[in-house]
C-alpha cells in the first residue's frame, strides 16, 4: 500500500530533490556567512596614498620624488594632499628631521 502517494510522477520527485538541495545549500551558506569575518581571503589593492607614504618612509624615494608623485596622484585621482602629511609619515616611521 502507498499511503500519501497521490499519483506523483517523476517531476514531483525531482522537485522535492531540488527543493531539499536548495534548502540545505541555503542553510549551509547562511551559517558560513554568519561566522565568516569580513575581508577573509580577500585582498583589496592598497590605497595610492598609503603606498606612497610607505615608499617614502622606507627610503625608496626622497622628499622631492614624494612631492612629485603626490602631485601626480592628486591630478589623476582627485586626492587632496596636505604638507603636514610628510611630517606625519616621518614621525610615524621615525625617519629624518
Phi and psi in radians as a Rosetta constraint file:
Dihedral C 1 N 2 CA 2 C 2 CIRCULARHARMONIC -2.033 0.35
Dihedral N 2 CA 2 C 2 N 3 CIRCULARHARMONIC 1.476 0.35
Dihedral C 2 N 3 CA 3 C 3 CIRCULARHARMONIC -1.225 0.35
Dihedral N 3 CA 3 C 3 N 4 CIRCULARHARMONIC 2.375 0.35
Dihedral C 3 N 4 CA 4 C 4 CIRCULARHARMONIC 1.337 0.35
Dihedral N 4 CA 4 C 4 N 5 CIRCULARHARMONIC 0.162 0.35
Dihedral C 4 N 5 CA 5 C 5 CIRCULARHARMONIC -1.232 0.35
Dihedral N 5 CA 5 C 5 N 6 CIRCULARHARMONIC -0.863 0.35
Dihedral C 5 N 6 CA 6 C 6 CIRCULARHARMONIC 0.878 0.35
Dihedral N 6 CA 6 C 6 N 7 CIRCULARHARMONIC 0.453 0.35
Dihedral C 6 N 7 CA 7 C 7 CIRCULARHARMONIC 1.354 0.35
Dihedral N 7 CA 7 C 7 N 8 CIRCULARHARMONIC 0.423 0.35
Dihedral C 7 N 8 CA 8 C 8 CIRCULARHARMONIC -1.125 0.35
Dihedral N 8 CA 8 C 8 N 9 CIRCULARHARMONIC 2.455 0.35
Dihedral C 8 N 9 CA 9 C 9 CIRCULARHARMONIC -1.843 0.35
Dihedral N 9 CA 9 C 9 N 10 CIRCULARHARMONIC -2.852 0.35
Dihedral C 9 N 10 CA 10 C 10 CIRCULARHARMONIC -1.057 0.35
Dihedral N 10 CA 10 C 10 N 11 CIRCULARHARMONIC -0.587 0.35
Dihedral C 10 N 11 CA 11 C 11 CIRCULARHARMONIC -1.160 0.35
Dihedral N 11 CA 11 C 11 N 12 CIRCULARHARMONIC -0.513 0.35
Dihedral C 11 N 12 CA 12 C 12 CIRCULARHARMONIC -1.168 0.35
Dihedral N 12 CA 12 C 12 N 13 CIRCULARHARMONIC -0.729 0.35
Dihedral C 12 N 13 CA 13 C 13 CIRCULARHARMONIC -1.182 0.35
Dihedral N 13 CA 13 C 13 N 14 CIRCULARHARMONIC -0.691 0.35
Dihedral C 13 N 14 CA 14 C 14 CIRCULARHARMONIC -1.108 0.35
Dihedral N 14 CA 14 C 14 N 15 CIRCULARHARMONIC -0.766 0.35
Dihedral C 14 N 15 CA 15 C 15 CIRCULARHARMONIC -1.079 0.35
Dihedral N 15 CA 15 C 15 N 16 CIRCULARHARMONIC -0.763 0.35
Dihedral C 15 N 16 CA 16 C 16 CIRCULARHARMONIC -1.097 0.35
Dihedral N 16 CA 16 C 16 N 17 CIRCULARHARMONIC -0.750 0.35
Dihedral C 16 N 17 CA 17 C 17 CIRCULARHARMONIC -1.093 0.35
Dihedral N 17 CA 17 C 17 N 18 CIRCULARHARMONIC -0.832 0.35
Dihedral C 17 N 18 CA 18 C 18 CIRCULARHARMONIC -1.121 0.35
Dihedral N 18 CA 18 C 18 N 19 CIRCULARHARMONIC -0.646 0.35
Dihedral C 18 N 19 CA 19 C 19 CIRCULARHARMONIC -1.128 0.35
Dihedral N 19 CA 19 C 19 N 20 CIRCULARHARMONIC -0.766 0.35
Dihedral C 19 N 20 CA 20 C 20 CIRCULARHARMONIC -1.152 0.35
Dihedral N 20 CA 20 C 20 N 21 CIRCULARHARMONIC -0.729 0.35
Dihedral C 20 N 21 CA 21 C 21 CIRCULARHARMONIC -1.085 0.35
Dihedral N 21 CA 21 C 21 N 22 CIRCULARHARMONIC -0.735 0.35
Dihedral C 21 N 22 CA 22 C 22 CIRCULARHARMONIC -1.104 0.35
Dihedral N 22 CA 22 C 22 N 23 CIRCULARHARMONIC -0.744 0.35
Dihedral C 22 N 23 CA 23 C 23 CIRCULARHARMONIC -1.074 0.35
Dihedral N 23 CA 23 C 23 N 24 CIRCULARHARMONIC -0.888 0.35
Dihedral C 23 N 24 CA 24 C 24 CIRCULARHARMONIC -1.172 0.35
Dihedral N 24 CA 24 C 24 N 25 CIRCULARHARMONIC -0.660 0.35
Dihedral C 24 N 25 CA 25 C 25 CIRCULARHARMONIC -1.086 0.35
Dihedral N 25 CA 25 C 25 N 26 CIRCULARHARMONIC -0.765 0.35
Dihedral C 25 N 26 CA 26 C 26 CIRCULARHARMONIC -1.157 0.35
Dihedral N 26 CA 26 C 26 N 27 CIRCULARHARMONIC -0.685 0.35
Dihedral C 26 N 27 CA 27 C 27 CIRCULARHARMONIC -1.127 0.35
Dihedral N 27 CA 27 C 27 N 28 CIRCULARHARMONIC -0.807 0.35
Dihedral C 27 N 28 CA 28 C 28 CIRCULARHARMONIC -1.137 0.35
Dihedral N 28 CA 28 C 28 N 29 CIRCULARHARMONIC -0.751 0.35
Dihedral C 28 N 29 CA 29 C 29 CIRCULARHARMONIC -1.040 0.35
Dihedral N 29 CA 29 C 29 N 30 CIRCULARHARMONIC -0.731 0.35
Dihedral C 29 N 30 CA 30 C 30 CIRCULARHARMONIC -1.113 0.35
Dihedral N 30 CA 30 C 30 N 31 CIRCULARHARMONIC -0.720 0.35
Dihedral C 30 N 31 CA 31 C 31 CIRCULARHARMONIC -1.150 0.35
Dihedral N 31 CA 31 C 31 N 32 CIRCULARHARMONIC -0.770 0.35
Dihedral C 31 N 32 CA 32 C 32 CIRCULARHARMONIC -1.102 0.35
Dihedral N 32 CA 32 C 32 N 33 CIRCULARHARMONIC -0.782 0.35
Dihedral C 32 N 33 CA 33 C 33 CIRCULARHARMONIC -1.123 0.35
Dihedral N 33 CA 33 C 33 N 34 CIRCULARHARMONIC -0.554 0.35
Dihedral C 33 N 34 CA 34 C 34 CIRCULARHARMONIC -1.196 0.35
Dihedral N 34 CA 34 C 34 N 35 CIRCULARHARMONIC -0.665 0.35
Dihedral C 34 N 35 CA 35 C 35 CIRCULARHARMONIC -1.707 0.35
Dihedral N 35 CA 35 C 35 N 36 CIRCULARHARMONIC -0.141 0.35
Dihedral C 35 N 36 CA 36 C 36 CIRCULARHARMONIC -1.370 0.35
Dihedral N 36 CA 36 C 36 N 37 CIRCULARHARMONIC 2.360 0.35
Dihedral C 36 N 37 CA 37 C 37 CIRCULARHARMONIC -1.405 0.35
Dihedral N 37 CA 37 C 37 N 38 CIRCULARHARMONIC 2.549 0.35
Dihedral C 37 N 38 CA 38 C 38 CIRCULARHARMONIC -1.074 0.35
Dihedral N 38 CA 38 C 38 N 39 CIRCULARHARMONIC 2.358 0.35
Dihedral C 38 N 39 CA 39 C 39 CIRCULARHARMONIC 1.538 0.35
Dihedral N 39 CA 39 C 39 N 40 CIRCULARHARMONIC -0.030 0.35
Dihedral C 39 N 40 CA 40 C 40 CIRCULARHARMONIC -1.101 0.35
Dihedral N 40 CA 40 C 40 N 41 CIRCULARHARMONIC 2.167 0.35
Dihedral C 40 N 41 CA 41 C 41 CIRCULARHARMONIC 1.348 0.35
Dihedral N 41 CA 41 C 41 N 42 CIRCULARHARMONIC 0.065 0.35
Dihedral C 41 N 42 CA 42 C 42 CIRCULARHARMONIC -2.073 0.35
Dihedral N 42 CA 42 C 42 N 43 CIRCULARHARMONIC 2.133 0.35
Dihedral C 42 N 43 CA 43 C 43 CIRCULARHARMONIC -1.940 0.35
Dihedral N 43 CA 43 C 43 N 44 CIRCULARHARMONIC 1.952 0.35
Dihedral C 43 N 44 CA 44 C 44 CIRCULARHARMONIC -1.473 0.35
Dihedral N 44 CA 44 C 44 N 45 CIRCULARHARMONIC 2.584 0.35
Dihedral C 44 N 45 CA 45 C 45 CIRCULARHARMONIC -1.124 0.35
Dihedral N 45 CA 45 C 45 N 46 CIRCULARHARMONIC 2.427 0.35
Dihedral C 45 N 46 CA 46 C 46 CIRCULARHARMONIC -1.202 0.35
Dihedral N 46 CA 46 C 46 N 47 CIRCULARHARMONIC 2.743 0.35
Dihedral C 46 N 47 CA 47 C 47 CIRCULARHARMONIC -1.221 0.35
Dihedral N 47 CA 47 C 47 N 48 CIRCULARHARMONIC 2.512 0.35
Dihedral C 47 N 48 CA 48 C 48 CIRCULARHARMONIC -1.039 0.35
Dihedral N 48 CA 48 C 48 N 49 CIRCULARHARMONIC -0.628 0.35
Dihedral C 48 N 49 CA 49 C 49 CIRCULARHARMONIC -1.098 0.35
Dihedral N 49 CA 49 C 49 N 50 CIRCULARHARMONIC -0.743 0.35
Dihedral C 49 N 50 CA 50 C 50 CIRCULARHARMONIC -1.187 0.35
Dihedral N 50 CA 50 C 50 N 51 CIRCULARHARMONIC -0.711 0.35
Dihedral C 50 N 51 CA 51 C 51 CIRCULARHARMONIC -1.071 0.35
Dihedral N 51 CA 51 C 51 N 52 CIRCULARHARMONIC -0.792 0.35
Dihedral C 51 N 52 CA 52 C 52 CIRCULARHARMONIC -1.099 0.35
Dihedral N 52 CA 52 C 52 N 53 CIRCULARHARMONIC -0.736 0.35
Dihedral C 52 N 53 CA 53 C 53 CIRCULARHARMONIC -1.116 0.35
Dihedral N 53 CA 53 C 53 N 54 CIRCULARHARMONIC -0.705 0.35
Dihedral C 53 N 54 CA 54 C 54 CIRCULARHARMONIC -1.167 0.35
Dihedral N 54 CA 54 C 54 N 55 CIRCULARHARMONIC -0.712 0.35
Dihedral C 54 N 55 CA 55 C 55 CIRCULARHARMONIC -1.131 0.35
Dihedral N 55 CA 55 C 55 N 56 CIRCULARHARMONIC -0.684 0.35
Dihedral C 55 N 56 CA 56 C 56 CIRCULARHARMONIC -1.161 0.35
Dihedral N 56 CA 56 C 56 N 57 CIRCULARHARMONIC -0.753 0.35
Dihedral C 56 N 57 CA 57 C 57 CIRCULARHARMONIC -1.159 0.35
Dihedral N 57 CA 57 C 57 N 58 CIRCULARHARMONIC -0.603 0.35
Dihedral C 57 N 58 CA 58 C 58 CIRCULARHARMONIC -1.426 0.35
Dihedral N 58 CA 58 C 58 N 59 CIRCULARHARMONIC -0.131 0.35
Dihedral C 58 N 59 CA 59 C 59 CIRCULARHARMONIC 1.570 0.35
Dihedral N 59 CA 59 C 59 N 60 CIRCULARHARMONIC 0.112 0.35
Dihedral C 59 N 60 CA 60 C 60 CIRCULARHARMONIC -1.114 0.35
Dihedral N 60 CA 60 C 60 N 61 CIRCULARHARMONIC -0.632 0.35
Dihedral C 60 N 61 CA 61 C 61 CIRCULARHARMONIC -2.222 0.35
Dihedral N 61 CA 61 C 61 N 62 CIRCULARHARMONIC 2.660 0.35
Dihedral C 61 N 62 CA 62 C 62 CIRCULARHARMONIC -1.597 0.35
Dihedral N 62 CA 62 C 62 N 63 CIRCULARHARMONIC -3.106 0.35
Dihedral C 62 N 63 CA 63 C 63 CIRCULARHARMONIC -1.140 0.35
Dihedral N 63 CA 63 C 63 N 64 CIRCULARHARMONIC -0.663 0.35
Dihedral C 63 N 64 CA 64 C 64 CIRCULARHARMONIC -1.120 0.35
Dihedral N 64 CA 64 C 64 N 65 CIRCULARHARMONIC -0.774 0.35
Dihedral C 64 N 65 CA 65 C 65 CIRCULARHARMONIC -1.128 0.35
Dihedral N 65 CA 65 C 65 N 66 CIRCULARHARMONIC -0.652 0.35
Dihedral C 65 N 66 CA 66 C 66 CIRCULARHARMONIC -1.093 0.35
Dihedral N 66 CA 66 C 66 N 67 CIRCULARHARMONIC -0.803 0.35
Dihedral C 66 N 67 CA 67 C 67 CIRCULARHARMONIC -1.113 0.35
Dihedral N 67 CA 67 C 67 N 68 CIRCULARHARMONIC -0.722 0.35
Dihedral C 67 N 68 CA 68 C 68 CIRCULARHARMONIC -1.112 0.35
Dihedral N 68 CA 68 C 68 N 69 CIRCULARHARMONIC -0.780 0.35
Dihedral C 68 N 69 CA 69 C 69 CIRCULARHARMONIC -1.158 0.35
Dihedral N 69 CA 69 C 69 N 70 CIRCULARHARMONIC -0.722 0.35
Dihedral C 69 N 70 CA 70 C 70 CIRCULARHARMONIC -1.214 0.35
Dihedral N 70 CA 70 C 70 N 71 CIRCULARHARMONIC -0.550 0.35
Dihedral C 70 N 71 CA 71 C 71 CIRCULARHARMONIC -1.134 0.35
Dihedral N 71 CA 71 C 71 N 72 CIRCULARHARMONIC -0.750 0.35
Dihedral C 71 N 72 CA 72 C 72 CIRCULARHARMONIC -1.151 0.35
Dihedral N 72 CA 72 C 72 N 73 CIRCULARHARMONIC -0.728 0.35
Dihedral C 72 N 73 CA 73 C 73 CIRCULARHARMONIC -1.094 0.35
Dihedral N 73 CA 73 C 73 N 74 CIRCULARHARMONIC -0.674 0.35
Dihedral C 73 N 74 CA 74 C 74 CIRCULARHARMONIC -1.082 0.35
Dihedral N 74 CA 74 C 74 N 75 CIRCULARHARMONIC -0.675 0.35
Dihedral C 74 N 75 CA 75 C 75 CIRCULARHARMONIC -1.201 0.35
Dihedral N 75 CA 75 C 75 N 76 CIRCULARHARMONIC -0.747 0.35
Dihedral C 75 N 76 CA 76 C 76 CIRCULARHARMONIC -1.315 0.35
Dihedral N 76 CA 76 C 76 N 77 CIRCULARHARMONIC -0.737 0.35
Dihedral C 76 N 77 CA 77 C 77 CIRCULARHARMONIC -1.972 0.35
Dihedral N 77 CA 77 C 77 N 78 CIRCULARHARMONIC 0.008 0.35
Dihedral C 77 N 78 CA 78 C 78 CIRCULARHARMONIC 1.226 0.35
Dihedral N 78 CA 78 C 78 N 79 CIRCULARHARMONIC 0.501 0.35
Dihedral C 78 N 79 CA 79 C 79 CIRCULARHARMONIC -1.425 0.35
Dihedral N 79 CA 79 C 79 N 80 CIRCULARHARMONIC 2.309 0.35
Dihedral C 79 N 80 CA 80 C 80 CIRCULARHARMONIC -1.617 0.35
Dihedral N 80 CA 80 C 80 N 81 CIRCULARHARMONIC 2.176 0.35
Dihedral C 80 N 81 CA 81 C 81 CIRCULARHARMONIC -1.925 0.35
Dihedral N 81 CA 81 C 81 N 82 CIRCULARHARMONIC 2.605 0.35
Dihedral C 81 N 82 CA 82 C 82 CIRCULARHARMONIC -2.184 0.35
Dihedral N 82 CA 82 C 82 N 83 CIRCULARHARMONIC 2.448 0.35
Dihedral C 82 N 83 CA 83 C 83 CIRCULARHARMONIC -1.095 0.35
Dihedral N 83 CA 83 C 83 N 84 CIRCULARHARMONIC -0.477 0.35
Dihedral C 83 N 84 CA 84 C 84 CIRCULARHARMONIC -1.190 0.35
Dihedral N 84 CA 84 C 84 N 85 CIRCULARHARMONIC -0.225 0.35
Dihedral C 84 N 85 CA 85 C 85 CIRCULARHARMONIC -1.076 0.35
Dihedral N 85 CA 85 C 85 N 86 CIRCULARHARMONIC -0.627 0.35
Dihedral C 85 N 86 CA 86 C 86 CIRCULARHARMONIC -1.093 0.35
Dihedral N 86 CA 86 C 86 N 87 CIRCULARHARMONIC -0.779 0.35
Dihedral C 86 N 87 CA 87 C 87 CIRCULARHARMONIC -1.171 0.35
Dihedral N 87 CA 87 C 87 N 88 CIRCULARHARMONIC -0.577 0.35
Dihedral C 87 N 88 CA 88 C 88 CIRCULARHARMONIC -1.121 0.35
Dihedral N 88 CA 88 C 88 N 89 CIRCULARHARMONIC -0.763 0.35
Dihedral C 88 N 89 CA 89 C 89 CIRCULARHARMONIC -1.111 0.35
Dihedral N 89 CA 89 C 89 N 90 CIRCULARHARMONIC -0.776 0.35
Dihedral C 89 N 90 CA 90 C 90 CIRCULARHARMONIC -1.060 0.35
Dihedral N 90 CA 90 C 90 N 91 CIRCULARHARMONIC -0.792 0.35
Dihedral C 90 N 91 CA 91 C 91 CIRCULARHARMONIC -1.153 0.35
Dihedral N 91 CA 91 C 91 N 92 CIRCULARHARMONIC -0.707 0.35
Dihedral C 91 N 92 CA 92 C 92 CIRCULARHARMONIC -1.123 0.35
Dihedral N 92 CA 92 C 92 N 93 CIRCULARHARMONIC -0.730 0.35
Dihedral C 92 N 93 CA 93 C 93 CIRCULARHARMONIC -1.763 0.35
Dihedral N 93 CA 93 C 93 N 94 CIRCULARHARMONIC 0.023 0.35
Dihedral C 93 N 94 CA 94 C 94 CIRCULARHARMONIC 1.143 0.35
Dihedral N 94 CA 94 C 94 N 95 CIRCULARHARMONIC 0.827 0.35
Dihedral C 94 N 95 CA 95 C 95 CIRCULARHARMONIC -2.153 0.35
Dihedral N 95 CA 95 C 95 N 96 CIRCULARHARMONIC 2.644 0.35
Dihedral C 95 N 96 CA 96 C 96 CIRCULARHARMONIC 0.942 0.35
Dihedral N 96 CA 96 C 96 N 97 CIRCULARHARMONIC 3.066 0.35
